Amino acid sequence: MDEIGQVIRKARKNKKISQENLSAQLKMSRATISGIENGTIPEIGVRKILSICAALGLELFVQEKTKRPTLQQLIKEQRDA
């Protein structure tokens, strides 16, 4: 949710829309918008996220989780190369 919130904040600011204006447009509280952007809301419905994305010209998609290498694996790969 932290990453989603950061993308939402960036898109909102790029469009020069205040949290207050966005919340009024979507009939959500400004505190909800703020909490999503800051990652402080423990649970949020996907419909709210989709509404915010639609209002800001964003899309939400899901992809298979990939396993990220550890720092030690990356260092070893660099040494071996």
Secondary structure, DSSP 4 states (H G I P E B T S, - for coil): -HHHHHHHHHHHHHTT--HHHHHHHHT--HHHHHHHHHT--S---HHHHHHHHHHHT---------PPPPHHHHHHHHHH-
